[in-house]
Amino acid sequence: MKVEQFLKHHGIHSNPFAVEDAQTDTLFKTGCIDSTYHPAWQKVYGDPRDPSTSIVFGEKGAGKTALRLQIVEHVAKHNEEQPDSRVYIIEYDDFNPHLDRFRDRMFGRNRYPEKALKQWKLWDHMDSILSIGVTQLVDQILETRNAKPSACKIAAADASKLDRSQARDLLLLAACYDQSTAETFKERWSHLRRKLRFWNPKSWWQFATGAVVSVATIALLTAMLSRGSEAAQPPWWLYLVILLAGWSPWLWKALCATWKAWGIVKHVRTGNRECFSLSRLLMNFTLPEVSSQPLPTHDRTDDRYEMFDKFFGVLRSLGCAGIVVIVDRVDEPHLINGSPELMRLLLWPMLDNKFLKQPGIGFKLLLPIELTQFVDRETKEFYQRARLDKQNMIPSLQWSSEALQDVANARLAAVSDKKPAPTLRDLIEPTVSDQRLLEALRSLRVPRHLFKFLYRLMVAHANAYTDQAPQWQVSSQTFDSTLAVYQREQDAFDRGLGAG
């Protein structure tokens, strides 16, 4: 018999256990995201009106990505209901672009993953987060096509809410951190300036002075030559002195802008800026405006905290009362390649209480369970800096057998045409007792193993019967044999991961 035939008999129109990854799980996104929760959901999510930090450790398949999707979904609903106190979401879950640009600055043996990541600091995380947030915000203001959808909708017309100083702040943030490739760097920045209606005539007085002096000097030279008396003419070098004096304010400004641009390019190690193009943009500001503003021109966090404050100030004027940063998939970058030691080198700089407890900003760190072994070995200085006791830490994203059964029943209900919907208990013969079923679910531990096992169980059951003689419940023999084979394969896979 066919699996579809078995499911259709129970009023189920598609297999709810065919997809194992929440990232591509349409059923979860459309039918279960509002009804299936881990018991620790409220501690992780908190209250969007006052975003808080949470640190979650969970094994593969425990539902960390599902938690991320649920946080985004619930924040989006909160933003619709509370348009004047929205929460801005930054999903810090793709480390590859930032790590690649960071590693490209290394030479020789420093390009080896371990050596490169030993040089990764907290300000590199801050630069990466700001680049995601600023690029996302500029995309919305410029209404960029094919931009990543955001849980916090900011209309292009909202840009008019920014006063001149905040428009300047956003333009400086964009100059340092906007990583979009939808347009050229200069065109996109100029487009943003026009949207913000930021005009700065004072920034051009040095150029205007040089131009006026040049025109006057040429006119004077022409007049002197027209008189025809070479003896009465001033020496040629005097004209050069006059030209140099006229252009000296502009040359000094260009030198200062180039120095600032060089500092930004050097110290924002996750960025893709070029010194020449960045210095040309900085020339659009007056010298006091650039020199008095915090810019990431040093290897330190102080400037970045001030940049975070600038960014948050812009968002508050646009109707955002908080920011939530979600950190996920830290084991997936090709530079990490699943190594717990490399994950520790990447994540540990972020475990800083000052960083995690910034007012109005909540960090949701969804981390692999393998990192707990390093937490247990850390020193007193680490715990004093990280203050994990204040971070809503969940040491293990565990699932009880009852919770896993609820997850399976919720997915069945989401694809069922019957009322009431069938449950997992209805698909399995009574010879498999409730106690035996719960013990089996407990051994599976996490939703991903649950889905894999149930999918394999349905295939094994369908293969055991013909279309002419179907059987509508899974027998205890099929249940036990399939579970034993799956557990044996999973144990071998886990041992292989441990050996690797």
C-alpha positions, 0 to 999 in steps of 0.5 A: 500500500502507499503512504498517501493511501494510509494517510488519506484513510485517516483524513490526512491530506499530506505527510506532516513528518516529511520535512525535518528542518524548520527553515524549510518547513512550510507546515510549521510556518503556516499551521503550527507556529502559533500552536506548537511551543516548547515549554520554555517558550515564555522564558525565551521570548519574554515581553516585546515591550521590554526586550530581554536577553536569553541564552538557549543551548540545544542539541541538533533538531531540538527546535532552535531554528523553530524558536527563531521563526516563532520569535520573528512571527510573534514580534511581527504580530506585536508590531502590527498591534502596537505600531507606535512601539514596534520591535526591530528584528535583526537576524544574525544567523548567516555568519559566512559573509562576515567571517569571509571578509574578516578572514580575507584581511589575514595573511599566511598562517593567520588564515587558518580557522583557529588562528583567524577566530582567535583574533575575532573580538566583540567589536567584530560582532558589533560591526556585523550586527550593525551592518545587518541592521543598517542595511535592512533599514536602508533597504526599507527606506529606499524600497529596495527590490528583493530586499529580505522581508522584515518583521518591522515594517518601516515605510519610506515616508517615515524617513521624514520623521528624522530631524537633521541630526538623526539624518546625519547619523543614519548617513554616517551609519550607512557610510560605515555599515551599509553592505547592500549590492543592489546599487553602487555604494556612492549611488545608494548613499546619494539616493539615501541622502535625497530621501532624507533631504539632507543638504549641507552647503557648508561642507562645500565652502572649502571647495568654493574658496579654492575655485574662486581663488583659481578663477581670480588667479587665472584672471589676474594672470591673463590681465597681466599678460595682456599688458605685455610688460613682462618686467612688471609681472610678479614671479610665476611662483607667486601664482602657485602660492596663491593657488595653494593658499586658496586650496589649502582648506579643501586639501586639509579637509580631504586629508582628514576625510581620507584619514578617517576613511582609512581608519574605518576601512582598517578597523571594520574588519567585517566590512567591504569598504574602500578608502577612496570611495568612503573618503569622498562620502565623508567630504559631504560633511563639515569637519566638525560634523565628522570629528565630533561623531563616534566612528569605528576607527579604533580596535575598541568597543566604546565607539561601537556602543555609541554607534548602537546608541545612534542607530537605536535613536534613529529607530526610536524616531521611526516608531521602534521602542526596542531591538531584538537580535537573534543569533542562530546557526553558529555551527553552520559557517564553513569556517566553523564546520561544526567544530565546538572549539571554533564555535567557542572562539566565535561566540565567547566574545559576545558573552559580555554582560555590558553588551547583552544588557544594553537598554532596550536591546534583547539578544536571543542566543540559540546555541548548540549544546556542545558549547555547554562543556566549555561553559562548565570549565570556565574561570571565575573571571568569565562568569563575572564578565558574562553574568550568565545568571542574569541572562535567562539561560536555558542549559538544555532545550529538552523535550518530554515525551508528552510534549513530543506527542503534543507536537506530533498531534498538532502537526497531524491536526494541521493537515487533517480534513477531519473534525476532530483530527486524528492523533498519533494514538489513532495511527498505532494499534492498541497493542502498543500501550500508551506507556510504551509509546511514551517511552519510545518518544522519550528515547527520540529526545527531540522533534527532528528525531521524532519526525524522522522516525514517524516518517520511516514508520509510515513507510515501513508500515505501507511496505508491509501491506498491499493495496488490496489488503491494507491495514489502517494501524501500525502494528506493534511488531512494525513499531518495535522493529522500526524504532530499534533500527532507527535508534541503532543508526542514530547511535552510530551517527552520534558516535561518528560525530563524536569521533569527528 
